Amino acid sequence: MPLAQLRRKRLVTATAAALAAASTSLLGAVGVATPSNAAAAPACGALFDDFSYDSPSDAAFRSNGWSVRSGGGGPGPAGASWSASGLSFPVVDGQKVAQLSASTNGTPGGTSQTEFLQTGMRFLEGTYASRIKFHDAPAAGPDGDHVNQTFFAIGPAQRFDYDPLYSELDFSEYLPNGGWGTSKPTNYQTSYNGYRADPWDPRNAQSEQSRSLEGWHDVVAQVAGGHVKYFIDGTLVGDHTVDDKTGTYSVYPRAAMTIDFNLWFVDLAGHSGAASTWQQHVDWVYHAKNTVLSPAAVASRVSSLRAAGSTHRDDIAAGACIPGDTGTGSGPTGAVASGIAGKCLDVKGAGTANGTPVQLWSCNGTGAQRWARTADNTLTALGKCLDAAGGGTANRTKLQLWDCNGTAAQQWQPHDGGYRNPVSGRCLDDPGASTTDGTQLQLWDCNSTNAQKWSLPAA
């Protein structure tokens, strides 16, 4: 990692301090809470915004939890400023978007940067996503600036060196002209444990892609089970668990964070000539609390929300909640009852590890039996999807819980009072019409018996 890149993080504390001042809810607990009465807990919910605002002074922009940064402070060149006038909401490529603009004439006093953010620190585990248009050249003026086009989440400022609660996830930091020791267009993903400010010593993990990202891209991050997984356009580009330097410090976030976008200059060394203006465009942002969604599932949910005419949604639950459907909200969430009296579709032990068996169990109203059928024909519980093991299509293929990934193994269409997996042509089945708690469910030829009767999710 280039030393120059490490040094720039010394300036992050100014951003974190500004965020901390904007929020009274600073710290969040790690992990998905397990409520004592799971049936009564709310769904974890989601945040969606497609930025259909008139201006940053729009009352809806503020009431929906957004603010624009102003004043001084890092990151960026010492003496540069942050300007609220750098945020606007034009139509780009047929869609209204958030447009960040930053400009420089090569001097700190002539450098203006833009950042906007969710003011509440209420985001921790789950799925983060945004569709962003990155630019390799300025909108006006000479090229060459070391500009950074970013999407990230960050918690409170460090209280002391190597603060164990410090949390920061940089989902995408795109430098079209390089910087931080490289001259190539480079995109970075970075997960933090903490750092020492002087001399600079970060505890982080980082991934990078040395290529142009000119144009629109879907940026997705999954934060669950001790892993932070980063995706660009559906491709996994990073899986972070511990710091790169020692392999001992967890880079999994430990405190609730804000969601931020900013456009700033890492230095002024690349500038020459007259003033230049850069832009970054954001089509939408989406966060599903405590719920792991594949990039394809995110795209499906955003498409469904827009098709329903939604421009903003925020039903993020405070405190204990039950992961599940965070799509359009058009379908109920609850138990899936079997045709075998008194039995329900159940996740063994309420486990969330990939491969946890999905079984038959006496109906009990717990979170292990709270399912949602989503717009893309998946059945979700505890933030994961009902899955045919190994992508199998044969009779007796066992069913399990797995990270939602948009594959055919996770498709379940209503069929004859139950559910059919289209790629296999087989149905969700209770082997031998068993009445024994703990019987793992399977795929089997559709036969219209009670062993294959399953209700739609219902509270």
C-alpha positions as CSV (number, residue, x, y, z in Angstrom):
1,M,0.0,0.0,0.0
2,P,1.5,3.4,-1.0
3,L,2.7,5.5,1.9
4,A,0.9,8.5,0.5
5,Q,-2.3,6.6,0.6
6,L,-1.9,5.8,4.2
7,R,-1.1,9.4,5.1
8,R,-4.3,10.6,3.6
9,K,-6.3,8.7,6.2
10,R,-5.0,11.0,8.9
11,L,-7.5,13.4,7.6
12,V,-10.5,11.1,8.0
13,T,-11.0,12.1,11.6
14,A,-12.3,15.5,10.5
15,T,-15.0,13.8,8.5
16,A,-15.9,11.4,11.3
17,A,-16.0,14.2,13.8
18,A,-18.4,16.1,11.6
19,L,-20.6,13.1,11.4
20,A,-20.5,12.5,15.1
21,A,-21.7,16.0,15.8
22,A,-24.6,15.4,13.5
23,S,-25.8,12.3,15.3
24,T,-26.8,11.5,18.9
25,S,-26.9,7.8,18.2
26,L,-23.2,7.0,18.0
27,L,-22.6,3.4,18.9
28,G,-24.2,0.2,17.7
29,A,-24.0,-3.3,18.9
30,V,-22.2,-5.9,16.8
31,G,-24.3,-8.7,15.5
32,V,-28.0,-9.4,14.8
33,A,-30.0,-9.2,17.9
34,T,-32.1,-12.2,18.9
35,P,-35.2,-10.9,20.5
36,S,-36.8,-12.8,23.3
37,N,-40.1,-12.7,21.5
38,A,-39.1,-13.1,17.9
39,A,-42.7,-13.1,16.7
40,A,-43.3,-9.6,18.1
41,A,-40.1,-8.1,16.7
42,P,-40.4,-5.9,13.6
43,A,-38.8,-6.7,10.2
44,C,-35.4,-5.1,9.9
45,G,-36.4,-2.9,7.0
46,A,-34.6,-1.0,4.3
47,L,-33.5,2.4,3.1
48,F,-34.0,3.3,-0.5
49,D,-33.6,6.7,-2.2
50,D,-33.5,7.6,-5.9
51,F,-32.8,11.3,-5.2
52,S,-35.9,12.8,-6.8
53,Y,-35.3,16.1,-5.0
54,D,-35.2,19.7,-6.3
55,S,-32.2,20.9,-4.4
56,P,-30.3,20.3,-1.1
57,S,-32.6,22.9,0.5
58,D,-35.6,20.7,-0.4
59,A,-37.6,20.0,2.8
60,A,-37.9,16.3,1.7
61,F,-34.2,16.0,1.4
62,R,-33.6,17.0,5.0
63,S,-36.6,15.2,6.4
64,N,-35.4,12.0,4.7
65,G,-32.2,12.2,6.8
66,W,-29.8,13.8,4.4
67,S,-27.4,16.7,4.9
68,V,-24.7,18.4,2.9
69,R,-21.3,19.1,4.4
70,S,-19.9,22.6,4.5
71,G,-16.8,24.3,6.0
72,G,-13.3,23.0,6.1
73,G,-11.4,19.9,7.3
74,G,-10.2,16.7,5.7
75,P,-9.9,14.6,3.7
76,G,-8.4,16.6,0.9
77,P,-5.8,19.4,0.6
78,A,-5.3,21.5,3.8
79,G,-7.2,24.8,3.2
80,A,-9.7,23.3,0.8
81,S,-13.4,23.8,1.6
82,W,-16.6,21.8,1.4
83,S,-19.5,23.5,-0.4
84,A,-23.2,22.7,-0.2
85,S,-23.6,24.3,-3.7
86,G,-21.7,21.4,-5.1
87,L,-24.8,19.1,-4.8
88,S,-27.6,19.3,-7.3
89,F,-30.3,17.0,-8.8
90,P,-30.3,17.1,-12.6
91,V,-31.6,14.6,-15.1
92,V,-28.7,12.5,-16.4
93,D,-29.2,9.7,-18.9
94,G,-33.0,10.0,-18.5
95,Q,-33.1,9.7,-14.7
96,K,-33.0,12.3,-12.0
97,V,-29.8,11.8,-10.0
98,A,-27.7,13.3,-7.2
99,Q,-24.8,15.2,-8.8
100,L,-21.7,16.0,-6.8
101,S,-19.3,18.6,-8.3
102,A,-15.8,19.5,-7.1
103,S,-13.4,22.1,-8.6
104,T,-9.9,23.3,-8.2
105,N,-7.5,25.8,-9.8
106,G,-4.5,24.0,-8.3
107,T,-4.5,26.0,-5.0
108,P,-6.0,25.0,-1.7
109,G,-8.0,28.2,-1.5
110,G,-9.3,27.6,-5.0
111,T,-10.4,24.0,-4.2
112,S,-14.0,23.2,-3.4
113,Q,-15.2,19.6,-2.6
114,T,-18.7,18.1,-2.0
115,E,-20.0,15.5,0.5
116,F,-23.5,14.5,1.5
117,L,-24.6,11.9,4.0
118,Q,-27.3,10.3,6.1
119,T,-27.0,12.1,9.4
120,G,-28.1,9.3,11.7
121,M,-25.5,6.6,12.6
122,R,-27.8,3.7,12.3
123,F,-26.2,1.4,9.7
124,L,-24.1,-1.7,10.6
125,E,-24.8,-5.2,9.3
126,G,-26.6,-6.0,6.1
127,T,-26.4,-5.0,2.4
128,Y,-25.2,-1.6,1.1
129,A,-25.7,-0.7,-2.5
130,S,-25.6,2.2,-5.0
131,R,-25.6,2.8,-8.7
132,I,-22.9,5.3,-9.5
133,K,-21.6,7.0,-12.6
134,F,-17.8,7.5,-12.4
135,H,-16.0,9.8,-14.7
136,D,-12.5,9.6,-16.2
137,A,-12.3,13.2,-17.3
138,P,-13.5,16.5,-15.9
139,A,-16.8,18.1,-16.9
140,A,-14.8,21.3,-17.6
141,G,-11.2,22.3,-17.7
142,P,-7.9,20.4,-18.0
143,D,-7.5,16.8,-17.0
144,G,-5.0,15.3,-14.7
145,D,-6.3,15.9,-11.2
146,H,-6.0,13.3,-8.4
147,V,-9.7,13.3,-7.7
148,N,-11.5,10.7,-5.6
149,Q,-15.1,9.6,-6.3
150,T,-16.4,7.8,-3.3
151,F,-19.2,5.8,-1.6
152,F,-18.6,4.8,2.0
153,A,-19.9,4.2,5.6
154,I,-18.2,5.6,8.6
155,G,-18.8,5.7,12.4
156,P,-17.7,8.0,15.2
157,A,-14.2,9.5,15.2
158,Q,-11.5,7.6,17.1
159,R,-11.3,8.4,20.8
160,F,-7.7,7.2,21.0
161,D,-5.2,5.4,18.8
162,Y,-6.4,2.0,17.6
163,D,-9.9,2.6,19.1
164,P,-11.6,-0.8,19.1
165,L,-14.9,0.7,18.1
166,Y,-13.6,2.6,15.1
167,S,-15.6,1.5,12.0
168,E,-15.2,2.5,8.3
169,L,-16.0,0.7,5.1
170,D,-15.0,2.3,1.8
171,F,-17.2,0.6,-0.7
172,S,-15.6,2.4,-3.6
173,E,-12.9,5.0,-3.9
174,Y,-12.3,5.6,-7.6
175,L,-9.2,7.6,-8.7
176,P,-9.4,8.0,-12.5
177,N,-6.0,9.7,-12.7
178,G,-4.4,7.7,-9.9
179,G,-2.7,9.2,-6.9
180,W,-1.5,7.6,-3.7
181,G,1.6,6.4,-5.6
182,T,0.0,5.2,-8.8
183,S,-0.7,6.9,-12.1
184,K,-3.3,4.3,-13.3
185,P,-7.0,4.6,-12.9
186,T,-7.7,2.6,-9.7
187,N,-10.7,1.7,-7.6
188,Y,-10.2,0.8,-3.9
189,Q,-12.3,-1.0,-1.3
190,T,-11.0,-0.6,2.3
191,S,-12.2,-2.0,5.7
192,Y,-10.9,-0.6,8.9
193,N,-10.2,-1.8,12.4
194,G,-8.6,1.4,13.6
195,Y,-5.3,3.4,13.2
196,R,-2.6,5.3,14.9
197,A,-2.6,8.9,13.8
198,D,1.1,9.8,14.3
199,P,3.1,8.1,12.9
200,W,0.4,6.8,10.6
201,D,-0.3,3.1,11.1
202,P,-3.6,1.7,9.9
203,R,-5.1,-1.6,10.7
204,N,-7.1,-2.3,7.6
205,A,-7.7,-4.6,4.6
206,Q,-7.8,-3.4,1.0
207,S,-8.7,-4.6,-2.4
208,E,-8.1,-2.7,-5.7
209,Q,-8.9,-2.8,-9.4
210,S,-6.5,-1.1,-11.8
211,R,-8.8,-0.2,-14.6
212,S,-11.1,2.4,-15.9
213,L,-14.6,2.6,-14.3
214,E,-15.9,5.3,-16.7
215,G,-19.7,5.1,-16.7
216,W,-22.4,3.5,-14.6
217,H,-21.7,0.7,-12.1
218,D,-23.5,-1.1,-9.4
219,V,-21.5,-1.1,-6.1
220,V,-22.7,-3.6,-3.5
221,A,-21.3,-4.7,-0.1
222,Q,-22.5,-7.5,2.1
223,V,-21.7,-7.1,5.9
224,A,-22.5,-10.3,7.7
225,G,-20.9,-13.2,9.7
226,G,-17.5,-11.5,10.2
227,H,-17.0,-10.9,6.4
228,V,-17.2,-7.7,4.4
229,K,-17.7,-8.7,0.8
230,Y,-17.5,-6.1,-2.0
231,F,-19.0,-6.4,-5.5
232,I,-18.7,-4.3,-8.6
233,D,-21.3,-5.1,-11.2
234,G,-22.0,-8.4,-9.6
235,T,-18.4,-9.6,-9.5
236,L,-16.8,-10.2,-6.1
237,V,-13.7,-8.0,-5.8
238,G,-13.0,-8.3,-2.1
239,D,-13.7,-10.4,1.0
240,H,-12.3,-8.8,4.1
241,T,-12.1,-10.3,7.6
242,V,-8.8,-9.2,9.2
243,D,-6.2,-6.6,8.5
244,D,-3.7,-7.1,5.7
245,K,-0.6,-6.2,7.8
246,T,-0.8,-8.7,10.7
247,G,-3.8,-10.9,10.0
248,T,-5.0,-10.5,13.6
249,Y,-7.2,-7.5,13.8
250,S,-10.9,-7.8,12.7
251,V,-11.9,-5.2,10.1
252,Y,-15.6,-6.1,10.6
253,P,-17.5,-2.9,11.7
254,R,-18.1,-2.6,15.5
255,A,-20.2,0.6,15.7
256,A,-23.1,2.0,13.8
257,M,-22.2,4.2,10.8
258,T,-23.6,6.8,8.4
259,I,-23.9,6.4,4.7
260,D,-21.8,8.9,2.7
261,F,-20.9,10.1,-0.8
262,N,-18.1,12.5,-1.5
263,L,-16.0,13.9,-4.3
264,W,-12.6,15.3,-3.2
265,F,-9.0,15.8,-4.3
266,V,-6.3,13.6,-2.6
267,D,-3.7,16.2,-3.5
268,L,-3.2,19.0,-6.0
269,A,0.0,17.6,-7.6
270,G,-1.8,16.5,-10.8
271,H,-3.3,19.9,-11.6
272,S,-2.1,22.3,-14.3
273,G,-3.6,25.2,-16.1
274,A,-7.0,26.7,-15.6
275,A,-9.6,25.5,-13.1
276,S,-11.2,22.1,-13.6
277,T,-14.6,20.8,-12.5
278,W,-15.3,17.2,-11.8
279,Q,-18.6,15.4,-11.3
280,Q,-19.9,12.1,-9.8
281,H,-23.5,10.9,-10.3
282,V,-25.5,8.7,-8.0
283,D,-28.7,7.2,-9.4
284,W,-29.9,5.5,-6.1
285,V,-28.8,4.1,-2.8
286,Y,-30.1,1.0,-1.0
287,H,-29.5,-0.5,2.4
288,A,-31.1,-3.7,3.8
289,K,-30.6,-3.9,7.6
290,N,-29.2,-7.3,8.8
291,T,-30.1,-8.9,5.5
292,V,-27.7,-10.4,3.0
293,L,-28.7,-9.8,-0.6
294,S,-27.0,-10.7,-3.8
295,P,-26.3,-7.9,-6.3
296,A,-29.0,-9.4,-8.5
297,A,-31.5,-9.4,-5.6
298,V,-30.6,-5.7,-4.9
299,A,-31.2,-4.8,-8.6
300,S,-34.6,-6.7,-8.5
301,R,-35.7,-4.9,-5.3
302,V,-34.8,-1.5,-6.7
303,S,-36.5,-2.2,-9.9
304,S,-39.7,-3.3,-8.0
305,L,-39.6,-0.2,-5.9
306,R,-39.3,2.1,-8.9
307,A,-42.0,0.1,-10.8
308,A,-44.3,0.7,-7.8
309,G,-43.6,4.5,-8.0
310,S,-41.5,4.7,-4.9
311,T,-38.8,7.4,-4.8
312,H,-37.9,7.0,-1.1
313,R,-38.4,4.3,1.6
314,D,-37.1,4.2,5.1
315,D,-38.4,1.6,7.5
316,I,-35.1,0.7,9.1
317,A,-36.0,-0.8,12.5
318,A,-34.4,0.5,15.7
319,G,-33.2,-2.2,18.0
320,A,-34.0,-5.9,17.7
321,C,-35.6,-7.0,14.4
322,I,-36.1,-9.9,12.2
323,P,-34.2,-10.1,8.9
324,G,-36.1,-10.9,5.8
325,D,-37.8,-9.4,2.8
326,T,-36.6,-5.8,2.2
327,G,-38.1,-5.5,-1.2
328,T,-41.4,-3.8,-2.2
329,G,-43.2,-4.8,1.0
330,S,-46.1,-6.0,-1.1
331,G,-46.2,-9.5,0.4
332,P,-46.7,-10.6,4.0
333,T,-43.9,-12.0,6.1
334,G,-44.5,-14.8,8.5
335,A,-44.9,-18.6,8.9
336,V,-45.1,-21.0,6.0
337,A,-47.4,-23.8,7.2
338,S,-47.1,-27.3,5.9
339,G,-50.0,-29.5,4.7
340,I,-49.0,-31.7,7.6
341,A,-51.1,-30.3,10.5
342,G,-49.2,-28.2,13.0
343,K,-45.9,-28.2,11.1
344,C,-44.0,-25.3,9.6
345,L,-41.0,-24.5,7.3
346,D,-38.2,-24.0,9.8
347,V,-34.4,-23.1,9.9
348,K,-32.6,-25.6,12.1
349,G,-31.6,-23.9,15.4
350,A,-32.3,-20.5,13.9
351,G,-28.8,-20.8,12.4
352,T,-27.6,-18.3,9.8
353,A,-24.5,-20.2,8.6
354,N,-24.5,-21.2,4.9
355,G,-25.7,-24.8,4.7
356,T,-28.0,-24.7,7.7
357,P,-30.7,-27.3,7.0
358,V,-34.2,-26.2,6.3
359,Q,-36.5,-28.6,8.1
360,L,-40.0,-29.5,9.3
361,W,-40.8,-28.4,12.8
362,S,-43.8,-27.7,15.0
363,C,-45.1,-24.2,14.4
364,N,-43.8,-21.9,17.1
365,G,-43.8,-18.3,15.8
366,T,-40.1,-17.8,16.2
367,G,-37.8,-16.0,13.8
368,A,-36.6,-19.4,12.5
369,Q,-40.1,-19.7,10.9
370,R,-40.5,-16.2,9.7
371,W,-40.3,-16.2,5.9
372,A,-40.9,-13.7,3.1
373,R,-41.5,-14.4,-0.5
374,T,-39.8,-11.6,-2.5
375,A,-40.4,-10.1,-5.9
376,D,-37.7,-12.2,-7.5
377,N,-39.4,-15.5,-6.3
378,T,-37.0,-16.2,-3.5
379,L,-38.1,-17.4,0.0
380,T,-36.0,-15.6,2.7
381,A,-35.5,-16.1,6.4
382,L,-32.9,-14.7,8.8
383,G,-31.5,-12.7,6.0
384,K,-30.7,-15.6,3.7
385,C,-32.5,-17.7,1.0
386,L,-34.0,-21.1,0.7
387,D,-31.6,-23.0,-1.5
388,A,-31.2,-26.4,-3.2
389,A,-27.9,-27.7,-2.0
390,G,-25.1,-27.6,-4.5
391,G,-27.5,-26.3,-7.2
392,G,-28.9,-29.8,-7.4
393,T,-32.0,-30.6,-9.4
394,A,-32.4,-34.4,-8.7
395,N,-34.9,-36.0,-6.4
396,R,-33.7,-36.0,-2.7
397,T,-31.6,-32.8,-3.2
398,K,-31.5,-31.4,0.3
399,L,-32.7,-27.9,1.1
400,Q,-30.7,-25.4,3.1
401,L,-30.2,-21.8,4.0
402,W,-27.6,-19.9,1.9
403,D,-26.5,-16.4,1.0
404,C,-29.0,-15.0,-1.5
405,N,-27.2,-15.1,-4.9
406,G,-29.9,-14.9,-7.5
407,T,-29.3,-18.4,-8.9
408,A,-31.9,-20.8,-10.1
409,A,-31.3,-22.9,-7.0
410,Q,-33.1,-20.2,-5.0
411,Q,-36.2,-19.8,-7.2
412,W,-39.5,-20.9,-5.7
413,Q,-42.7,-20.4,-7.7
414,P,-46.2,-21.0,-6.2
415,H,-47.4,-24.3,-7.6
416,D,-50.5,-26.4,-6.7
417,G,-50.7,-25.2,-3.2
418,G,-46.9,-25.3,-2.6
419,Y,-43.7,-24.3,-4.2
420,R,-41.9,-25.5,-7.4
421,N,-38.3,-24.9,-8.3
422,P,-38.5,-24.1,-12.0
423,V,-35.0,-25.2,-13.1
424,S,-35.5,-28.7,-11.7
425,G,-39.2,-28.9,-12.2
426,R,-39.5,-30.4,-8.7
427,C,-41.3,-29.3,-5.6
428,L,-40.5,-28.4,-2.0
429,D,-41.2,-31.7,-0.3
430,D,-41.4,-33.3,3.2
431,P,-39.8,-36.7,2.7
432,G,-42.4,-39.5,3.1
433,A,-44.9,-37.0,4.5
434,S,-43.0,-37.2,7.8
435,T,-44.4,-35.7,11.0
436,T,-41.1,-35.8,12.8
437,D,-39.6,-32.5,13.9
438,G,-36.2,-32.1,12.4
439,T,-36.9,-33.8,9.1
440,Q,-34.8,-32.0,6.5
441,L,-36.8,-31.0,3.4
442,Q,-35.9,-31.9,-0.1
443,L,-36.7,-31.6,-3.8
444,W,-39.1,-34.2,-5.2
445,D,-41.3,-34.8,-8.2
446,C,-44.4,-32.7,-7.9
447,N,-47.3,-34.9,-6.8
448,S,-50.0,-32.7,-5.2
449,T,-49.8,-34.5,-1.8
450,N,-49.9,-32.9,1.6
451,A,-46.1,-33.4,1.8
452,Q,-45.8,-30.7,-0.8
453,K,-48.5,-28.3,0.4
454,W,-47.1,-25.0,1.8
455,S,-48.9,-21.8,2.6
456,L,-47.8,-18.3,1.5
457,P,-46.0,-16.5,4.3
458,A,-48.6,-15.2,6.8
459,A,-48.3,-13.6,10.2
